[in-house]
């Protein structure tokens, strides 16, 4: 899954479904097509053929978690992430803030006391700053 960061701070999501399922449109940036919404190993990644836009303020880096939400990491606090889930029409469905830690290159967020779940946020990817990156 790949994301496009425009200079005005908006991030546009466009995509397709693979494996014979419904396809959306991709966009070209420097000759590369960017998609969101493909299936990998039986899991849905992204928002399918929907077109969602999220306006950002401040500097964040992000990656999808296992639920298909998008996690934004606040540069001022390396262990705090914000999660946003978006409807297919682009409306915000849920906004949550998580605090966790990196273990073996993956970010874990604490759900309840003494119980942790893993988000597929790679520490090496998340360490890159000031740009949006693909896992």
N, CA, C and O of each residue as an XYZ file, in Angstrom:
540
protein
N       0.844     -1.174      0.000
C       0.000      0.000      0.000
C       0.886      1.232      0.000
O       1.877      1.305      0.726
N       0.517      2.186     -0.816
C       1.332      3.389     -0.937
C       0.458      4.612     -0.793
O      -0.706      4.618     -1.195
N       1.029      5.633     -0.223
C       0.296      6.878     -0.016
C       1.007      8.015     -0.724
O       2.215      7.954     -0.954
N       0.262      9.046     -1.067
C       0.832     10.204     -1.743
C       0.672     11.421     -0.851
O      -0.436     11.737     -0.419
N       1.763     12.098     -0.577
C       1.740     13.309      0.237
C       1.873     14.504     -0.685
O       2.906     14.679     -1.331
N       0.847     15.322     -0.752
C       0.914     16.536     -1.559
C       1.495     17.670     -0.739
O       1.406     17.669      0.488
N       2.079     18.620     -1.410
C       2.755     19.713     -0.722
C       1.814     20.544      0.147
O       2.254     21.175      1.108
N       0.525     20.551     -0.184
C      -0.419     21.355      0.594
C      -0.864     20.658      1.882
O      -1.705     21.181      2.613
N      -0.308     19.495      2.158
C      -0.623     18.805      3.402
C      -1.765     17.829      3.315
O      -2.079     17.168      4.304
N      -2.408     17.713      2.150
C      -3.491     16.753      1.998
C      -2.936     15.426      1.498
O      -1.975     15.383      0.730
N      -3.557     14.359      1.947
C      -3.173     13.033      1.488
C      -4.366     12.433      0.764
O      -5.461     12.349      1.321
N      -4.153     12.017     -0.476
C      -5.228     11.451     -1.268
C      -5.068      9.940     -1.339
O      -3.972      9.435     -1.580
N      -6.176      9.216     -1.127
C      -6.164      7.771     -1.205
C      -6.972      7.354     -2.423
O      -8.127      7.752     -2.574
N      -6.376      6.569     -3.272
C      -7.102      5.997     -4.394
C      -6.652      4.559     -4.521
O      -5.551      4.223     -4.086
N      -7.484      3.689     -5.113
C      -7.013      2.320     -5.105
C      -7.761      1.343     -5.956
O      -8.597      1.708     -6.782
N      -7.440      0.082     -5.735
C      -7.991     -1.012     -6.497
C      -8.095     -2.244     -5.611
O      -7.449     -2.344     -4.568
N      -8.923     -3.173     -6.055
C      -8.917     -4.504     -5.473
C      -8.272     -5.437     -6.483
O      -8.561     -5.361     -7.677
N      -7.399     -6.316     -6.008
C      -6.732     -7.263     -6.896
C      -7.445     -8.606     -6.877
O      -8.501     -8.754     -6.260
N      -6.859     -9.581     -7.557
C      -7.371    -10.952     -7.592
C      -8.783    -11.037     -8.155
O      -9.624    -11.763     -7.624
N      -9.045    -10.295     -9.233
C     -10.327    -10.396     -9.908
C     -11.455     -9.631     -9.267
O     -12.589     -9.708     -9.740
N     -11.190     -8.899     -8.213
C     -12.232     -8.124     -7.560
C     -12.311     -6.737     -8.171
O     -11.521     -6.393     -9.050
N     -13.256     -5.950     -7.711
C     -13.508     -4.634     -8.279
C     -12.264     -3.756     -8.226
O     -11.548     -3.726     -7.226
N     -12.021     -3.040     -9.329
C     -10.855     -2.168     -9.416
C     -11.256     -0.708     -9.349
O     -12.287     -0.309     -9.892
N     -10.448      0.070     -8.690
C     -10.594      1.516     -8.702
C      -9.575      2.121     -9.647
O      -9.014      1.419    -10.488
N      -9.338      3.381     -9.521
C      -8.371      4.072    -10.361
C      -7.120      4.359     -9.562
O      -7.168      4.545     -8.346
N      -6.003      4.392    -10.258
C      -4.751      4.790     -9.633
C      -4.383      6.185    -10.096
O      -4.971      6.698    -11.047
N      -3.435      6.791     -9.447
C      -2.931      8.083     -9.890
C      -1.440      7.956    -10.128
O      -0.771      7.129     -9.508
N      -0.916      8.784    -11.034
C       0.495      8.712    -11.376
C       1.245      9.877    -10.761
O       0.855     11.036    -10.898
N       2.317      9.543    -10.087
C       3.222     10.547     -9.545
C       4.618     10.127     -9.971
O       5.104      9.069     -9.570
N       5.255     10.947    -10.775
C       6.598     10.636    -11.287
C       6.631      9.270    -11.959
O       7.578      8.504    -11.785
N       5.588      8.973    -12.728
C       5.559      7.727    -13.480
C       5.158      6.501    -12.693
O       5.135      5.402    -13.248
N       4.841      6.651    -11.421
C       4.472      5.512    -10.581
C       2.992      5.567    -10.252
O       2.461      6.627     -9.918
N       2.320      4.414    -10.349
C       0.911      4.356     -9.972
C       0.805      4.015     -8.494
O       1.453      3.085     -8.015
N      -0.008      4.766     -7.781
C      -0.216      4.552     -6.351
C      -1.616      3.989     -6.132
O      -2.596      4.524     -6.651
N      -1.702      2.912     -5.365
C      -2.981      2.276     -5.093
C      -3.160      2.065     -3.598
O      -2.202      2.032     -2.827
N      -4.414      1.926     -3.223
C      -4.742      1.503     -1.868
C      -5.924      0.552     -1.986
O      -6.767      0.722     -2.867
N      -5.997     -0.452     -1.107
C      -7.160     -1.316     -1.090
C      -6.960     -2.706     -1.638
O      -7.944     -3.402     -1.884
N      -5.730     -3.146     -1.842
C      -5.503     -4.487     -2.353
C      -5.617     -5.511     -1.225
O      -5.514     -5.179     -0.044
N      -5.829     -6.747     -1.620
C      -5.861     -7.824     -0.634
C      -4.505     -8.503     -0.582
O      -3.916     -8.810     -1.619
N      -4.008     -8.737      0.632
C      -2.754     -9.449      0.815
C      -2.952    -10.511      1.885
O      -3.347    -10.198      3.008
N      -2.685    -11.746      1.545
C      -2.767    -12.854      2.496
C      -4.113    -12.892      3.210
O      -4.185    -13.187      4.403
N      -5.180    -12.589      2.468
C      -6.522    -12.681      3.024
C      -6.957    -11.515      3.865
O      -8.058    -11.538      4.416
N      -6.124    -10.480      3.988
C      -6.486     -9.323      4.791
C      -6.726     -8.124      3.898
O      -6.012     -7.917      2.917
N      -7.723     -7.343      4.237
C      -8.006     -6.124      3.488
C      -7.075     -5.021      3.956
O      -6.944     -4.764      5.152
N      -6.436     -4.378      3.005
C      -5.541     -3.271      3.321
C      -6.114     -1.999      2.738
O      -6.331     -1.923      1.528
N      -6.362     -1.010      3.552
C      -6.823      0.271      3.048
C      -8.326      0.331      2.915
O      -9.063     -0.334      3.643
N      -8.767      1.146      1.966
C     -10.179      1.470      1.853
C     -10.755      1.070      0.513
O     -11.743      1.660      0.077
N     -10.179      0.099     -0.147
C     -10.733     -0.395     -1.387
C     -10.760      0.657     -2.473
O      -9.802      1.410     -2.649
N     -11.871      0.706     -3.206
C     -11.986      1.625     -4.335
C     -12.447      3.005     -3.905
O     -12.741      3.855     -4.746
N     -12.511      3.230     -2.612
C     -12.982      4.530     -2.142
C     -11.934      5.606     -2.353
O     -10.750      5.320     -2.532
N     -12.387      6.840     -2.327
C     -11.504      7.989     -2.445
C     -11.629      8.778     -1.153
O     -12.643      9.439     -0.929
N     -10.624      8.719     -0.309
C     -10.685      9.380      0.989
C      -9.586     10.420      1.081
O      -8.476     10.201      0.596
N      -9.887     11.536      1.692
C      -8.907     12.599      1.878
C      -8.838     12.949      3.353
O      -9.863     13.156      4.002
N      -7.637     13.013      3.869
C      -7.437     13.410      5.257
C      -6.537     14.625      5.279
O      -5.433     14.592      4.737
N      -6.997     15.697      5.899
C      -6.179     16.898      6.042
C      -5.325     16.759      7.291
O      -5.818     16.387      8.356
N      -4.052     17.058      7.152
C      -3.130     16.918      8.267
C      -2.664     18.273      8.754
O      -2.518     19.208      7.966
N      -2.436     18.379     10.029
C      -1.783     19.560     10.582
C      -0.630     19.071     11.431
O      -0.806     18.176     12.258
N       0.530     19.633     11.244
C       1.704     19.145     11.945
C       2.402     18.067     11.146
O       1.998     17.753     10.026
N       3.424     17.512     11.707
C       4.217     16.507     11.020
C       3.917     15.135     11.609
O       4.135     14.886     12.794
N       3.418     14.261     10.760
C       3.108     12.911     11.193
C       3.662     11.926     10.183
O       3.829     12.251      9.007
N       3.943     10.731     10.649
C       4.229      9.634      9.751
C       3.234      8.532     10.085
O       2.768      8.447     11.221
N       2.904      7.695      9.122
C       1.821      6.771      9.389
C       1.971      5.473      8.626
O       2.740      5.366      7.670
N       1.218      4.496      9.075
C       1.139      3.200      8.427
C      -0.166      2.561      8.874
O      -0.696      2.920      9.925
N      -0.701      1.613      8.092
C      -1.971      0.997      8.479
C      -1.783      0.038      9.639
O      -0.746     -0.615      9.752
N      -2.785     -0.046     10.499
C      -2.733     -1.094     11.509
C      -3.520     -2.297     11.007
O      -4.030     -2.277      9.887
N      -3.623     -3.334     11.812
C      -4.219     -4.584     11.356
C      -5.712     -4.476     11.080
O      -6.280     -5.376     10.461
N      -6.359     -3.413     11.517
C      -7.791     -3.247     11.278
C      -8.072     -2.463     10.011
O      -9.235     -2.293      9.644
N      -7.040     -1.980      9.332
C      -7.243     -1.161      8.149
C      -7.277      0.314      8.461
O      -7.386      1.138      7.553
N      -7.186      0.666      9.750
C      -7.122      2.082     10.110
C      -5.737      2.625      9.779
O      -4.817      1.860      9.491
N      -5.597      3.913      9.821
C      -4.307      4.534      9.547
C      -3.769      5.113     10.842
O      -4.469      5.859     11.526
N      -2.530      4.777     11.186
C      -1.910      5.263     12.412
C      -0.975      6.410     12.100
O      -0.097      6.286     11.246
N      -1.154      7.510     12.774
C      -0.289      8.670     12.614
C       0.594      8.774     13.844
O       0.102      8.749     14.972
N       1.890      8.891     13.632
C       2.801      9.031     14.762
C       3.173     10.495     14.927
O       3.639     11.138     13.986
N       2.965     11.013     16.122
C       3.330     12.389     16.429
C       4.835     12.461     16.619
O       5.392     11.752     17.456
N       5.494     13.314     15.846
C       6.953     13.403     15.932
C       7.431     13.858     17.302
O       8.562     13.566     17.692
N       6.589     14.566     18.032
C       7.009     15.058     19.338
C       7.006     13.959     20.386
O       7.667     14.086     21.417
N       6.282     12.900     20.141
C       6.207     11.795     21.092
C       6.313     10.493     20.314
O       5.337     10.061     19.701
N       7.470      9.870     20.328
C       7.732      8.690     19.514
C       6.817      7.512     19.844
O       6.641      6.623     19.011
N       6.236      7.490     21.035
C       5.421      6.347     21.441
C       3.919      6.598     21.375
O       3.133      5.764     21.826
N       3.517      7.723     20.825
C       2.095      8.029     20.734
C       1.648      7.991     19.278
O       2.264      8.611     18.411
N       0.579      7.263     19.022
C       0.033      7.156     17.677
C      -1.430      7.574     17.685
O      -2.133      7.399     18.680
N      -1.876      8.122     16.574
C      -3.284      8.426     16.392
C      -3.814      7.519     15.292
O      -3.154      7.324     14.272
N      -4.985      6.973     15.494
C      -5.581      6.061     14.528
C      -6.853      6.669     13.963
O      -7.706      7.140     14.716
N      -6.984      6.663     12.647
C      -8.164      7.209     11.988
C      -8.734      6.151     11.060
O      -8.015      5.620     10.214
N     -10.009      5.838     11.203
C     -10.700      4.952     10.281
C     -11.664      5.795      9.456
O     -12.336      6.677      9.989
N     -11.731      5.522      8.150
C     -12.476      6.386      7.242
C     -13.551      5.592      6.512
O     -13.290      4.484      6.043
N     -14.762      6.146      6.411
C     -15.813      5.561      5.593
C     -15.417      5.621      4.127
O     -14.508      6.367      3.760
N     -16.088      4.844      3.287
C     -15.773      4.858      1.865
C     -16.020      6.217      1.232
O     -15.394      6.544      0.223
N     -16.917      7.018      1.797
C     -17.168      8.347      1.237
C     -16.184      9.381      1.774
O     -16.281     10.565      1.448
N     -15.234      8.933      2.598
C     -14.208      9.838      3.101
C     -14.505     10.420      4.469
O     -13.663     11.114      5.038
N     -15.694     10.152      5.013
C     -16.038     10.699      6.326
C     -15.270      9.959      7.420
O     -15.029      8.757      7.313
N     -14.894     10.673      8.453
C     -14.173     10.050      9.556
C     -15.108      9.138     10.339
O     -16.198      9.555     10.731
N     -14.697      7.919     10.563
C     -15.500      6.945     11.292
C     -15.085      6.878     12.755
O     -15.934      6.789     13.642
N     -13.799      6.918     13.002
C     -13.324      6.746     14.368
C     -11.978      7.437     14.506
O     -11.157      7.400     13.589
N     -11.755      8.058     15.636
C     -10.457      8.668     15.903
C     -10.015      8.233     17.281
O     -10.723      8.458     18.262
N      -8.871      7.622     17.364
C      -8.371      7.124     18.639
C      -6.913      7.503     18.802
O      -6.208      7.739     17.820
N      -6.474      7.558     20.021
C      -5.076      7.844     20.320
C      -4.522      6.689     21.137
O      -5.113      6.280     22.136
N      -3.390      6.173     20.707
C      -2.795      5.034     21.379
C      -1.404      5.377     21.875
O      -0.675      6.138     21.238
N      -1.047      4.817     23.000
C       0.322      4.899     23.487
C       0.855      3.480     23.581
O       0.185      2.586     24.098
N       2.062      3.283     23.079
C       2.617      1.934     23.084
C       4.124      1.966     23.033
O       4.758      2.932     23.459
N       4.687      0.904     22.508
C       6.140      0.818     22.446
C       6.547     -0.067     21.280
O       5.746     -0.848     20.765
N       7.806      0.065     20.869
C       8.331     -0.805     19.835
C       8.938     -2.046     20.471
O       9.694     -1.957     21.438
N       8.597     -3.207     19.912
C       9.203     -4.469     20.322
C       9.546     -5.232     19.054
O       8.664     -5.519     18.244
N      10.799     -5.557     18.876
C      11.243     -6.310     17.704
C      10.751     -5.663     16.415
O      10.218     -6.345     15.540
N      10.925     -4.365     16.299
C      10.601     -3.590     15.102
C       9.109     -3.409     14.849
O       8.737     -2.905     13.790
N       8.242     -3.799     15.777
C       6.820     -3.581     15.600
C       6.268     -2.762     16.754
O       6.745     -2.857     17.886
N       5.262     -1.960     16.454
C       4.643     -1.117     17.465
C       3.515     -1.876     18.138
O       2.625     -2.399     17.468
N       3.552     -1.936     19.452
C       2.492     -2.539     20.245
C       1.728     -1.439     20.960
O       2.333     -0.525     21.521
N       0.409     -1.518     20.945
C      -0.384     -0.542     21.690
C      -1.094     -1.260     22.829
O      -1.526     -2.405     22.695
N      -1.203     -0.575     23.929
C      -1.831     -1.164     25.104
C      -3.330     -0.936     25.028
O      -3.792      0.202     24.953
N      -4.086     -2.026     25.048
C      -5.542     -1.958     24.967
C      -6.141     -1.858     26.362
O      -6.891     -0.929     26.660
N      -5.815     -2.794     27.192
C      -6.207     -2.750     28.599
C      -4.971     -3.092     29.416
O      -3.950     -3.506     28.867
N      -5.064     -2.921     30.698
C      -3.907     -3.175     31.556
C      -3.359     -4.585     31.346
O      -4.092     -5.572     31.405
N      -2.061     -4.649     31.101
C      -1.350     -5.914     30.934
C      -1.753     -6.692     29.681
O      -1.425     -7.872     29.562
N      -2.453     -6.057     28.753
C      -2.792     -6.730     27.501
C      -2.379     -5.829     26.343
O      -2.741     -4.653     26.301
N      -1.623     -6.387     25.407
C      -1.102     -5.602     24.289
C      -1.515     -6.261     22.979
O      -1.625     -7.485     22.900
N      -1.740     -5.464     21.974
C      -1.937     -6.007     20.629
C      -0.909     -5.371     19.705
O      -0.427     -4.265     19.950
N      -0.591     -6.080     18.658
C       0.436     -5.592     17.744
C      -0.211     -4.876     16.562
O      -1.234     -5.322     16.044
N       0.377     -3.785     16.145
C       0.007     -3.119     14.907
C       1.156     -3.319     13.937
O       2.319     -3.256     14.334
N       0.843     -3.560     12.663
C       1.916     -3.837     11.719
C       2.592     -2.551     11.266
O       2.625     -2.226     10.079
N       3.122     -1.839     12.232
C       3.856     -0.611     11.984
C       5.326     -0.927     12.203
O       5.764     -1.113     13.338
N       6.072     -0.986     11.136
C       7.473     -1.350     11.226
C       8.292     -0.198     11.756
O       8.174      0.927     11.271
N       9.122     -0.466     12.751
C       9.899      0.594     13.393
C      10.873      1.243     12.423
O      11.104      2.450     12.486
N      11.439      0.453     11.535
C      12.389      1.024     10.581
C      11.687      1.970      9.617
O      12.215      3.029      9.279
N      10.488      1.580      9.173
C       9.715      2.453      8.295
C       9.296      3.709      9.037
O       9.393      4.818      8.512
N       8.826      3.522     10.269
C       8.331      4.660     11.029
C       9.447      5.614     11.421
O       9.185      6.771     11.751
N      10.685      5.146     11.389
C      11.797      6.006     11.779
C      12.093      7.078     10.735
O      12.761      8.068     11.033
N      11.601      6.886      9.519
C      11.805      7.896      8.491
C      10.919      9.096      8.792
O       9.750      8.933      9.142
N      11.453     10.268      8.662
C      10.717     11.456      9.075
C      10.347     12.350      7.898
O      10.981     12.339      6.843
N       9.287     13.125      8.131
C       8.887     14.204      7.232
C       8.488     13.729      5.843
O       8.549     14.505      4.889
N       8.090     12.498      5.712
C       7.581     12.025      4.440
C       6.669     10.842      4.702
O       6.749     10.199      5.748
N       5.798     10.563      3.738
C       4.916      9.424      3.870
C       5.563      8.244      3.172
O       6.093      8.387      2.071
N       5.525      7.105      3.787
C       6.281      5.968      3.292
C       5.384      4.746      3.194
O       4.328      4.678      3.823
N       5.822      3.790      2.401
C       5.105      2.540      2.235
C       5.770      1.460      3.062
O       6.996      1.416      3.174
N       4.961      0.588      3.640
C       5.525     -0.525      4.409
C       6.100     -1.552      3.459
O       6.627     -2.574      3.900
